[in-house]
Amino acid sequence: MMAVFQTAERMLPSALRTALSPYLHKLADLLTGHDEKSVSQRMALIAFAIRIAGAALAFVSQIVLARLMGRFEYGVFVFVWVLMILFGNLACLGFPTAVIRFLPQYEASDNHDAVRGLNATARLFVVAVSGALALIGAILLYAFSGKIEHYYVMPVFLGLIAVPMIALGDVLDGTARAKHWPIMALSPTFLIRPTLILLFMLAAVLAGAPRDAVTAMAAALAGAFTSVLLQYLAVTLRLRRHYPSGAKATEFNAWLAVAFPIFLVEGVGYLLTNSDVIVVGIFLDPEEVAVYFAAAKTMALVHFVYFAVKAAIGPRFAAIIAENDRSKLAAFATEATRWTFFPALAVGLAVLAAGQFLLSLFGAAFAEGQVVMAILLAGILVKALVGPAEVLLTMADKQMLCVYLYAAALVANISLNVILIPHFGIEGAAIAGAAAMAVEALLLHLAVRHALGITLFALIRRPAALATTNGAL
């Protein structure tokens, strides 16, 4: 790899080589270095690239599915699939992140027995819990099938079968992340699974299957099983090269003690992200769910500005906090909010301007979702005014504040959805979502000001930190 960069550098004109040489050397170090910093930066870069590619793939696949099924059946499918993804993520009870926490620790101490025990226990525990919950869900579905709209019954049943695979995939993702294998961690969920779902759906339709939500959920089930099986084999075989078969040490209580608080934190985040689609599905017909999901999915393109900034500034926040310099932290935090807000404003306005065209790709009936896009953009921009405030709080060891704030935003989101959707439909859901983002932004602003003494707002002219005797944190 280094030879490739050296060859490319020699081929450049002398003036351009002089200008670009420092950046090429930095890029070469990032892509070929084996130190901890290079590995972490390389993993972040690969993760970001996969997320970008995955977002594009998901957007295209959703357009194709909407075109194939029509508004009603597509609405049934997206409601059920979002519900099952959420169910599978929550059923892990925080174990994927616990694996990320403990596996490097055991590896550093050459405790291979504990590594084998952790991997085996996490997989078995998550599959057992998610399988039991899915079985309970199937029993409840059968018991209350008469009170559930008939078009949801079979898709939900098929989705419940997929839940253990979704949960197992999350654990395998955590294992691969802990070993710094980002491609193996992320590509099954963000690249392989959506590709397989689309291919299985197209194959089923070409074979004469009906273009409905049942066929789509069967394709999703097949895609989930296939992608997780491939990931399981790849991760397991690669782990065996590092940790040959041997005894297993189990520290289940210690693992659960770490995993459960993580479950509470991540669970609130998952619910906050998906609660709007679920509440819309409960109150409104599938046609409205389809339009709302398409509008929200399209406007979600703006969130990649935040994702990019978040991926870049976490380590810098941690380094400045270690220096104990409040003024420097306030200056950098203010810059980070500007990096978030102004690009989000530009991207958001561009997406909104193209909204009619982008929504029409899903079908002519989806164009009415542009109002939803405009309302959601307002909420996204309000949230962008405080930038990655939760990253700052987390790096300052104030993560429990984030949990409380997310919980408050979640309550606001669900409450406003329940109040507004019956009266205003999908526009009410968008207002509820935007208002919840505004509540979250306000609470984050107040939390940063109270905990760190920093006024975090993208539109202030100069960074503001509360006066202290020595500028220390």
C-alpha positions in Angstrom: 0.0 0.0 0.0 2.8 2.4 0.9 4.5 1.7 -2.5 1.3 2.6 -4.3 1.2 6.0 -2.5 4.9 6.6 -3.3 4.4 5.8 -7.0 1.3 8.1 -7.1 3.3 10.9 -5.5 6.2 10.6 -8.0 3.7 10.8 -10.9 2.3 14.2 -9.8 3.7 17.5 -11.2 6.3 19.0 -8.9 4.1 21.9 -7.7 1.1 19.7 -7.0 3.4 17.1 -5.3 4.7 19.7 -3.0 1.2 20.8 -2.0 -0.3 17.3 -1.6 2.7 15.5 -0.2 1.8 16.1 3.5 -1.8 14.9 3.0 -0.7 11.8 1.0 1.7 10.8 3.8 -1.1 11.3 6.4 -3.5 9.2 4.3 -0.8 6.5 3.8 -0.1 6.4 7.5 -3.9 6.1 8.2 -4.4 3.3 5.7 -1.2 1.3 6.6 -0.4 2.2 10.2 -0.6 -0.4 12.9 -0.6 1.9 16.0 -3.8 2.3 18.0 -4.5 5.8 16.6 -4.2 4.7 12.9 -6.3 1.6 13.5 -9.1 3.6 15.2 -9.0 6.3 12.4 -9.0 3.6 9.7 -12.0 1.8 11.4 -13.9 5.1 11.6 -13.2 5.9 7.9 -14.3 2.5 6.8 -17.4 2.6 9.0 -18.4 6.0 7.6 -17.9 4.8 4.0 -20.0 1.7 4.6 -22.8 3.8 6.3 -22.8 6.2 3.3 -23.0 3.3 0.8 -25.6 1.6 3.0 -27.8 4.7 3.1 -27.7 5.0 -0.7 -28.4 1.3 -1.1 -31.3 1.4 1.4 -32.8 4.5 -0.3 -32.7 2.8 -3.7 -34.0 -0.5 -2.4 -36.9 1.2 -0.7 -37.8 3.0 -3.9 -37.8 -0.3 -5.8 -39.9 -2.0 -3.1 -42.4 0.8 -3.0 -42.7 0.7 -6.8 -43.2 -3.1 -6.8 -45.8 -3.2 -4.0 -47.7 0.0 -4.2 -48.5 2.4 -1.3 -50.7 0.1 0.9 -48.6 -3.0 0.9 -45.4 -1.0 1.2 -46.8 0.7 4.2 -47.6 -2.6 5.9 -44.1 -3.9 5.1 -42.2 -0.9 6.5 -44.2 -0.7 9.7 -43.7 -4.4 10.5 -40.0 -4.4 9.5 -39.2 -1.3 11.5 -41.0 -2.9 14.5 -39.1 -6.2 14.1 -35.7 -4.4 13.8 -36.5 -2.5 17.0 -37.6 -5.7 18.7 -34.4 -7.5 17.7 -32.1 -4.6 18.8 -33.8 -4.4 22.2 -33.8 -8.2 22.7 -30.0 -8.1 22.8 -30.2 -6.4 26.3 -27.0 -4.5 25.7 -24.7 -7.6 25.1 -23.2 -6.4 21.8 -21.7 -3.4 23.5 -20.7 -5.5 26.5 -18.7 -7.6 24.1 -17.0 -4.5 22.7 -16.1 -3.6 26.3 -14.8 -6.9 27.6 -13.2 -8.7 24.6 -10.3 -6.3 24.2 -9.8 -6.4 27.9 -9.5 -10.2 28.0 -7.3 -10.2 24.9 -4.9 -7.7 26.4 -4.5 -10.1 29.4 -4.2 -13.2 27.2 -7.3 -14.6 28.9 -8.5 -16.7 26.0 -10.7 -18.8 28.1 -12.8 -15.7 29.0 -12.8 -14.6 25.3 -14.2 -18.0 24.2 -16.7 -17.9 27.1 -17.8 -14.4 26.3 -18.4 -15.1 22.6 -20.3 -18.3 23.3 -22.4 -17.0 26.1 -23.3 -13.7 24.4 -24.6 -15.6 21.3 -26.5 -18.3 23.2 -28.0 -15.8 25.7 -29.2 -13.3 23.0 -30.6 -16.0 20.8 -32.4 -17.6 23.8 -33.8 -14.3 25.0 -34.9 -13.0 21.6 -36.3 -16.5 20.7 -38.3 -16.6 23.9 -39.6 -13.1 23.3 -40.5 -13.9 19.7 -42.4 -17.0 20.8 -44.3 -14.9 23.4 -45.1 -12.5 20.6 -46.3 -15.2 18.3 -48.6 -16.6 21.1 -50.0 -13.1 21.7 -50.4 -12.6 18.0 -52.5 -15.8 17.8 -54.5 -14.9 20.9 -55.4 -11.4 19.7 -55.4 -12.0 15.9 -59.1 -11.2 15.8 -58.4 -7.7 17.1 -55.5 -7.0 14.7 -56.0 -5.9 11.1 -55.8 -9.0 9.0 -53.2 -7.6 6.7 -50.7 -7.3 9.6 -51.1 -10.9 11.0 -48.9 -12.9 8.6 -46.2 -10.2 8.1 -45.8 -9.9 11.8 -45.6 -13.7 12.2 -42.8 -13.9 9.6 -41.1 -10.9 11.2 -41.1 -12.6 14.6 -39.2 -15.5 13.1 -36.5 -13.1 12.0 -36.1 -11.5 15.4 -33.5 -14.0 16.8 -31.4 -13.6 13.6 -31.5 -9.8 13.9 -30.4 -10.1 17.6 -27.6 -12.6 16.7 -26.4 -10.3 13.9 -26.1 -7.4 16.5 -23.8 -9.6 18.7 -21.7 -10.6 15.7 -21.4 -6.9 14.8 -20.2 -6.2 18.3 -17.7 -9.0 18.2 -16.2 -7.8 14.9 -16.1 -4.2 16.1 -14.2 -5.3 19.2 -11.6 -7.0 17.0 -11.4 -3.9 14.7 -12.9 -5.7 11.7 -15.3 -2.9 10.5 -16.1 -4.5 7.1 -17.1 -7.8 8.8 -19.0 -5.8 11.4 -21.1 -3.4 9.3 -21.4 -4.8 5.7 -23.8 -7.6 6.6 -26.3 -5.2 8.1 -25.9 -2.2 5.9 -24.9 -3.7 2.6 -25.5 -7.5 2.3 -28.9 -7.7 4.0 -30.7 -5.0 2.1 -29.2 -6.3 -1.2 -30.4 -9.8 -0.4 -33.9 -8.6 0.6 -34.3 -6.8 -2.7 -32.9 -9.7 -4.8 -35.2 -12.2 -3.0 -38.2 -9.9 -3.5 -37.4 -9.5 -7.2 -36.9 -13.3 -7.6 -40.2 -14.0 -5.9 -42.1 -11.6 -8.0 -40.5 -12.9 -11.2 -41.5 -16.4 -10.1 -45.1 -15.3 -9.8 -45.5 -14.5 -6.1 -47.9 -11.7 -5.2 -46.5 -8.2 -4.8 -47.6 -7.8 -1.2 -46.2 -7.4 2.3 -46.2 -11.1 3.0 -43.9 -11.7 0.1 -41.7 -8.8 1.1 -41.5 -10.1 4.7 -40.6 -13.5 3.4 -37.8 -11.9 1.4 -36.7 -10.0 4.5 -36.7 -13.2 6.5 -34.6 -15.0 3.9 -32.3 -12.0 3.7 -31.8 -11.8 7.4 -31.1 -15.5 7.8 -28.6 -15.6 4.9 -26.7 -12.4 5.9 -26.4 -13.5 9.5 -25.4 -17.0 8.6 -22.6 -15.6 6.3 -21.5 -13.3 9.1 -21.6 -16.0 11.7 -19.3 -18.3 9.6 -16.9 -15.4 8.7 -16.6 -14.2 12.3 -16.4 -17.6 13.8 -13.7 -18.9 11.4 -11.6 -15.8 11.9 -11.9 -15.9 15.7 -10.7 -19.5 15.6 -7.5 -18.4 14.0 -6.9 -16.1 16.9 -8.4 -18.3 19.7 -8.1 -22.1 19.1 -10.7 -24.4 20.8 -10.3 -24.7 24.5 -11.8 -24.2 27.9 -14.4 -21.4 28.4 -14.6 -19.1 31.4 -17.9 -17.5 32.2 -18.4 -14.3 34.1 -22.1 -13.9 33.4 -23.0 -11.6 36.3 -20.2 -9.2 35.5 -21.2 -9.1 31.8 -24.8 -8.6 32.6 -24.0 -5.9 35.1 -22.3 -3.9 32.3 -24.8 -4.9 29.6 -28.0 -3.9 31.3 -27.3 -0.2 31.9 -26.1 -0.1 28.3 -29.4 -1.6 27.3 -31.2 1.2 29.0 -29.1 3.8 27.3 -29.3 2.3 23.8 -33.0 1.2 24.3 -34.0 4.8 24.8 -32.1 5.8 21.7 -33.6 3.1 19.6 -37.1 4.0 20.7 -36.5 7.7 20.1 -35.3 7.0 16.6 -38.2 4.7 15.6 -41.1 5.7 17.8 -42.7 8.0 15.2 -43.0 5.3 12.5 -44.5 2.9 15.1 -47.0 5.3 16.4 -48.0 6.3 12.9 -48.5 2.7 12.1 -50.7 2.2 15.2 -53.0 5.2 14.5 -53.1 5.5 10.7 -53.6 3.3 7.6 -50.7 1.7 5.8 -50.9 4.2 2.9 -50.1 7.0 5.4 -47.4 5.0 7.0 -45.8 4.5 3.6 -45.8 8.3 2.8 -44.5 9.2 6.2 -41.7 6.6 6.0 -40.6 7.7 2.5 -40.5 11.4 3.6 -38.6 10.6 6.8 -36.2 8.3 5.0 -35.5 11.0 2.4 -35.0 13.8 4.9 -32.7 11.4 6.9 -30.0 12.1 4.3 -29.4 15.3 6.2 -28.4 13.3 9.3 -25.2 12.2 7.6 -23.8 15.6 8.2 -24.2 15.0 11.9 -22.8 11.5 11.6 -19.7 12.8 9.9 -19.0 15.4 12.5 -19.7 13.0 15.3 -17.2 10.5 13.9 -14.5 13.2 13.7 -14.8 15.2 16.9 -15.1 12.6 19.7 -11.4 12.0 20.2 -10.7 15.7 20.0 -13.2 16.5 22.7 -11.6 13.9 24.9 -8.1 15.3 24.3 -9.1 18.8 25.2 -11.0 17.7 28.3 -7.8 15.9 29.4 -5.9 19.2 29.0 -8.5 20.7 31.5 -8.8 23.9 29.4 -12.4 25.2 29.5 -11.8 28.1 27.0 -10.3 25.8 24.4 -13.1 23.3 24.9 -15.7 26.0 24.5 -14.0 27.3 21.3 -13.8 23.9 19.7 -17.3 22.9 20.8 -18.7 26.1 19.2 -16.8 25.3 16.0 -18.3 21.7 16.0 -21.8 23.2 16.2 -21.1 25.3 13.2 -19.7 22.3 11.3 -23.0 20.6 12.0 -25.5 23.4 11.5 -24.4 25.2 8.3 -23.8 22.0 6.2 -27.0 20.6 7.5 -28.8 23.8 6.5 -27.3 23.6 3.0 -28.0 19.8 2.5 -31.4 20.1 4.0 -32.5 22.9 1.8 -31.2 21.1 -1.3 -33.0 17.9 -0.3 -36.2 19.8 0.4 -35.9 21.6 -3.0 -35.7 18.2 -4.7 -38.4 16.7 -2.4 -41.1 16.4 -5.1 -38.7 14.6 -7.4 -37.2 12.3 -4.7 -40.6 11.4 -3.3 -42.0 10.8 -6.8 -39.4 8.1 -7.2 -41.4 6.0 -4.7 -44.6 6.6 -6.7 -46.8 9.5 -7.7 -48.9 9.1 -4.6 -45.9 9.8 -2.3 -45.5 13.4 -3.4 -47.8 14.7 -0.6 -45.0 13.9 1.9 -43.1 17.1 1.0 -44.9 18.9 3.8 -43.7 16.3 6.2 -40.1 16.8 4.9 -40.3 20.5 5.5 -41.6 20.1 9.1 -38.9 17.4 9.9 -36.2 19.7 8.4 -37.2 22.4 10.9 -36.7 20.0 13.8 -33.4 18.7 12.4 -32.0 22.2 12.0 -33.0 23.1 15.6 -31.2 20.0 16.8 -28.2 21.0 14.6 -27.9 24.4 16.5 -26.3 22.6 19.4 -24.3 20.2 17.2 -23.0 17.0 18.7 -23.7 18.1 22.3 -24.3 14.6 23.5 -20.8 13.6 22.3 -19.3 16.4 24.4 -21.3 15.3 27.4 -20.2 11.7 26.9 -16.6 12.5 26.5 -16.9 14.6 29.8 -18.2 11.5 31.5 -21.7 12.9 31.7 -23.4 10.1 29.7 -26.2 9.5 32.3 -27.3 13.1 31.6 -27.8 12.0 28.0 -30.0 9.1 29.1 -32.3 11.4 31.1 -32.5 13.9 28.3 -33.2 11.2 25.7 -35.9 9.7 28.0 -37.5 13.1 28.3 -37.4 13.6 24.5 -38.9 10.2 24.0 -41.8 10.9 26.3 -42.4 14.2 24.5 -42.2 12.5 21.1 -44.7 9.7 22.0 -47.0 12.0 23.9 -47.2 14.5 21.1 -47.6 11.8 18.5 -50.6 10.4 20.4 -52.1 13.8 20.7 -51.4 15.2 17.2 -51.7 12.2 14.8 -55.5 11.6 15.3 -56.1 15.3 14.4 -53.4 16.1 11.8 -52.3 12.7 10.4 -48.8 12.4 9.2 -48.2 16.1 9.4 -49.0 15.8 13.1 -46.4 13.0 13.4 -43.9 15.3 11.8 -44.8 18.2 14.1 -44.4 15.8 17.1 -41.0 14.6 15.8 -39.7 18.1 15.2 -41.0 19.3 18.6 -39.2 16.4 20.3 -36.0 17.3 18.5 -36.4 20.9 19.7 -37.0 19.6 23.3 -33.9 17.5 23.0 -31.8 20.4 21.7 -33.0 22.7 24.5 -32.3 20.1 27.1 -28.8 19.4 25.7 -28.0 23.1 25.6 -29.0 23.5 29.2 -27.2 20.4 30.3 -23.9 21.5 28.6 -24.2 24.9 30.2 -25.0 23.5 33.6 -22.4 20.6 33.6 -19.5 22.2 31.7 -20.2 26.0 31.9 -20.3 26.3 28.0 -23.0 28.1 26.0 -23.4 25.8 23.0 -25.1 27.5 20.1 -24.1 27.6 16.4 -25.1 31.2 15.8 -23.2 32.9 18.5 -20.3 35.0 17.2 -17.7 33.9 19.7 -17.4 30.9 22.0 -18.9 31.5 25.5 -17.7 29.8 28.7 -18.7 30.8 32.2 -16.0 32.6 33.9 -13.7 30.6 36.3 -10.6 31.5 38.2 -8.2 29.6 35.9 -10.3 28.4 33.0 -10.2 24.8 34.2 -12.9 22.3 33.9 
